[in-house]
Amino acid sequence: MKSEHMLSRRGFCLCCIGAAGFAAAGGWLSPRDAYAEARGLVSLIKDSAAKSAIATHKLRNGITILEGSGGNVAVLSGKDGLVMVDAGISVSRKQMSKALAEISPAPVTHLINTHWHFDHADGNAWIGSQGADIIAHENTRRYLSQVQRVEDWDYNFLPVAKSGEPQHVFSKEHTLKLNGETAVLKYYGPAHTDGDISVMFREADVLHVGDTYWNGIYPFIDHSTGGSIDGMIAASEANLAASTDKTIIIPGHGNPVSNRAELGDFRDMLVAIRENVAKLKRQGRSLDEVVEAKPTAAFDAKWGQFVIDPAFFTKLVYADV
């Protein structure tokens, strides 16, 4: 499956094209403008997910990544059934069910949400309706159980169905022993949102870090639910501390099979851009002036080719520093 067809990577770009089209001058709308003007963006993303195939990446110790329905999904198979990390988007149910059946005929017995965003938790309802035990941070359950607005997407998310609400929540850390693996769930504190957790499969040395890491692309930071650039940097430091050169790291978006070196590059990018933006803001420059100064320029060729473009990422950082 070619990466440009993956919703979790280039697919978001196609959705923004459909949502907002081109500006009058013939150029792209910025993502911020696209979000503000395209109230149907989330619906368009869901429409894309309904058509996207699911790519499978087999790792080790029975762990597989499913790519193509929202964020990168991890699946642990074994005698205790299938254990999922994130659920993707519900309109992908047919493709996801097929991909899961190809891993194992066993049912999904446990689902872990790394955070509440729809591209990671929209599939909760159908997975939960089949009897899976859903586990998340307490803030994630709160956001999933109420109407929640994301200002930068100009969108109000409705509560998930009762079957999709996490039954088990925790505040700091939780451990599961399933399929010969010890899965350690840890809360970061406010980062991408204020409900992000990591999932370390200890024996396999595989770490799923959700949207605290976007591999090769600028990340979205959800200020509406407690996210911040400083929290993203702190989460990156925690991920680096939890990993070694042998650890397989699964990001929320981007190339789904990553490592500590690539994660270190992501952390360094965040730190540098934060300092660049903070320096300009300390000089009294407005948001427009900071965007015009291009504080991300040294990183744009590598990181700025996704829906979160340099101007929009600068805006996200500016709001925090």
N, C-alpha and C positions, 0 to 999 in steps of 0.2 A: 504494500500500500504506500503510495507516494505521500510524503509528508505534507505537501501543499493541500491535500484533501482532508487533512486531519483537523477536526474542530478544535482540538486542544492546542493546535499550533497555528497554521495559516488560515484555518477555517474562519476564525474570528474576523480576519481581514475581509473575506468574501461577504460576510454578513454585514459589515459596515458599508461596503460598496452598495449592497442592495438596500440598506436602510437609508443612506443619505445621498448616494450618488456623488456627482462631482459639483464643486463650487462653480459659481457663475463664470469665473475666469478660466475654468477648465482644469483646475487643480484639485487635490484632495481636500475635503474638509478635515480639520484636525479631529482626533478622537473625541475631544471634549465637545466640539461643535456637533459631531455626529451623535454623541449621546444626548445632547440637549435637544436636537432637532428630530431625532429618530426614536419616538416613543415606542415603536415596535421592535426595537433592537433585540430585546430578549426573545421575543417571539421568532424573529428571524434566525437567531442562534439555535433555537429549538427546532425550527424547520430544517436547518442544515444538519443538525444531529440526527434527525429522523431518517436522513438519506445516507449518512456517512457509514462506511464499513468500519469494522473494528479490527485494528492490527494487534497481533499478539507478540509479546516479547518474553520468552522464557528465560528466567534467571537461574536460581539455584534453590535447593531444598524445597522444591514444590511451589516456588513463588513465580508468578507470571504477571506481567503488566498488560493491561488492556488499554489501548489508545484509540480515541476517536469519538468518545461521548463525553464532552466537557473536559474535566481535568483527567490526569493520568490515574488510572485505577489499578491497585495491586490486589492480587488474589492468591491466597495461600490454600493449597489443597492438601487433603489427607483424610485419615479415618474419622476425624471429627467434623467432616463436611467442609464447605468452602467458607473461607474467611475473607471478606472484602474490606479494602481500605478505599473509601469513597464509592459513590453509587452512580456517577455520571448523570445524564439527563433522561427523564422518564420516557421520552419519545424514542429513545434508542433501545427500548426493552427487547424488541425482537432480535436485534443484532447482538445485544449483550447476552441475552439468554442463549443464543446459539454459541457464542464464544465461551460462555461458562460451561455449557454442556460438553464442549470439545475438550475442556480442561478435565472435567469429571462429571459423572452423572449425579453426584451427591448434591444435596440442596445447599443453599447459602444459609449457614447457621448463625453467623455473626457478621455485622456490618459496622465498621468504624468510620465516623465522619471526621475528617481533619479540620473542617470548619463548616459554616452554614451556607455558603454561596450555592446558588442553584445549579451551577455546572459541576458541583461535587456532591450535592445532596438531593437534587430533584428526583433521583431514582429511588430515594428512600421508601416512598409509599408502596411501590409494587414489590420491592424486596422485603419490606416489613410485612406486607400482607401475606407473604408465603411463610412467615414464621421466624424470620431472622431476628436475632437480638441486636438492637441498634445501640451503639455506644458512642458517646461524644462528651465534649466539655460542657459544663452546665450553661455557659453562655450560648453555645451553639443550639441547645434545645430551646432556650428562651427565644432566640431569633426565629427559629423554625416554627414556633408555635404561635406567632403573632404576625400581624401585618408589619413588614419591615421595608423601609425606604432606603435605597442607595442613591444619594443625591447625584453623584457623578454619572450614574446610568439613567437618571431621570425616570426611575422606575420604582413602583411599589410592589413588593413581593407578598403574595397571600400566604397564609399559614399552610404548612403541609398537611396532608390528611393524617388523621390520628395514627394510622398504621405506619406512617413515616416519622413520627416523633421518636427521638431516642428514649428508650426505656431506662437505660442506665447512664448516669452522668457522674462526672468526678470534677474536682476542683484543681488538683495538682498533678497526681500521677495514678495510673491504674495498670495492673499487670494481668495478662491472660496467658494461659498455658494451653495451647491447642495445636494439634497436628505435629507434635514433636518440637514446637517452637515456643519460645518465651517472647510474647509480644509486649513490649513496654511502651505505654502511652504516656507522654509528658506534655504538660501545658507550658507554652512559651511565656505567657503574659501577653499583653497587647503587641501585635506584630502586623500581619496582613489584615487581620481583624483582632478582636479581643477574645476570640475563642479558638485560636489555632492550637493544634497539637501535632506532635511528631509520633511516628510509630516505628519503633526499632524491633525488627525480628532478630533477636540476639544470636541464635545459633547460626543463622544464615548470614549474619552481618549485612543485612539489607535495611536501609533507613528510608522511610517515606516521610517527606517533610512538608507535603501539601504546598500551599501557595506562599510559604515563606521563601521559596526558591523557584524562580522562573529561569529555566536553562537557556541562555543565549538571547533573552529578550527582556526589555524593561518590564517590571512588575506593576500590577495595579495595587494600590494601597487604599483600603476602604476606610476613609475617615468616618463614615456614617456609623460604623460599628467598631470604633476604637483603634483602627490601624494607624501606624505612623512610620516614618522613615527610620527613626531611632529604634523602634520596635523591630523593624525588618533587619536592621543591622545586628541588633542583639540576638535575634533568632538565628541569623547566619553564624554568629559566633558560637551559639549553642550547638548548631549542627556540625560545625567544624570540630568542636570539642568532643562530640559524640561519635565521630567517625575517624577512620584511619585510611591509609592509602588503599586498603583492601576492601573497604566498605562500598557497596553499590548504593548510590543515592538516587531516589526517585523524586523528581521535582513535580510540582503541581502542573506546570505547563512547560512546553519546549521538549527537546529531545529527552525521552523518558528514562534513558539509562545513563546515569551520570556518575561522577566521582568527586572526591575531595578537592582535587586540583581545580576542576571547573567551578565547584562551589566557592572556592577561595577567590576565583576571578570575579564571581558575582558579588561577594562581600566587598572586595576592593573597589568595584565599580560603585556600589552604593555609598561607601565611605567618601570616595573622591567627589562624587556629584553632590552629596550632602554638604561637604565643605565648600565647594564652589558656589552653590546656591546661598548658603549661609553668609559667606563673605560678601556677596553682592547685596544681600538683604540688609546686612549690617551697615552698608554704605547708604542705606536709605532708598534703594531702588525699588520701584513698583514691580508688580508681577510682570507686566508687559515689558518693562525694561530688562528684567532678569531673563525672560524668555528670549528677547532680542540679543542678549549677550551670549547666548548659546553655551551655557555652563556644562552641557553634556557632550559637546562637540567631539572630544577625544574618544568617546565611547559609541557614538551613533552608528558607525558603520557596522559594528558587531551587534549592538543591543537594540538599536532603534528601528528595526525593520519589521515591527509587528504593530498591532493595533494601538499599543501604548507608544505613541511617537515621542520624539524628544521634547516637543513643546508641552504635551500633556504630562509627561513624567516630571518635567521641571515644575509644572503647576502643582503636582502632588507633593513634591518635596518642599516647595516654597511655603505651602500651607502649614508645614510642621516646624520649620526652623526659625 
